[in-house]
Amino acid sequence: MERLLTSDFSAARLHLERAYHYLRGNDETSRDACDALDLLIEAVVEEEHRRPAAGVLEFPQPAVR
């Protein structure tokens, strides 16, 4: 049986933001890493706030006479 694991996006975002904070250098590597972290943080935030797809309710059809 396969287990469905869910991600803790808020914890992931916290760690990514912390990593961003530690990369304070003005060197090219730090700037490139911060740019990459920006993309990751944005993707995690989008997934964190995504709402599940709404289901469609079927309404009963009137009986044909």
C-alpha positions in Angstrom: 0.0 0.0 0.0 1.4 3.4 -1.0 1.3 6.1 1.6 0.4 9.7 0.5 2.7 12.1 2.2 1.9 15.8 2.5 4.5 18.5 2.5 4.7 21.1 5.2 4.9 24.2 3.0 4.9 26.7 5.8 8.0 25.0 7.4 9.7 24.8 4.0 9.0 28.5 3.4 10.5 29.4 6.8 13.7 27.5 6.1 14.1 29.0 2.6 13.5 32.5 4.0 16.1 31.9 6.7 18.6 30.7 4.0 17.9 33.9 2.0 18.6 35.9 5.2 22.0 34.3 5.6 23.1 35.0 2.1 23.8 38.7 2.7 26.9 38.9 0.6 27.2 41.2 -2.3 29.1 38.7 -4.4 27.7 37.1 -7.6 27.2 33.7 -6.0 25.1 35.1 -3.1 23.0 37.2 -5.5 22.4 34.2 -7.8 21.5 32.0 -4.8 19.0 34.7 -3.6 17.5 34.9 -7.0 17.0 31.1 -7.0 15.6 31.2 -3.5 13.1 33.9 -4.5 11.7 31.5 -7.2 11.5 28.6 -4.7 9.9 30.7 -2.0 7.3 32.0 -4.5 6.5 28.4 -5.7 6.1 27.2 -2.1 3.9 30.2 -1.1 1.7 29.5 -4.1 1.3 25.9 -3.2 0.8 26.7 0.5 -2.2 28.9 -0.3 -3.7 26.8 -3.1 -7.2 25.7 -2.5 -8.4 22.3 -3.3 -10.4 22.0 -6.4 -14.1 22.3 -5.8 -16.3 19.3 -6.4 -19.3 19.5 -8.8 -22.7 18.7 -7.3 -25.2 16.9 -9.5 -28.7 18.2 -9.1 -31.5 15.7 -9.4 -33.2 15.7 -12.7 -37.0 16.1 -12.8 -38.8 12.9 -13.5 -40.1 12.6 -17.1 -43.8 11.9 -17.3 
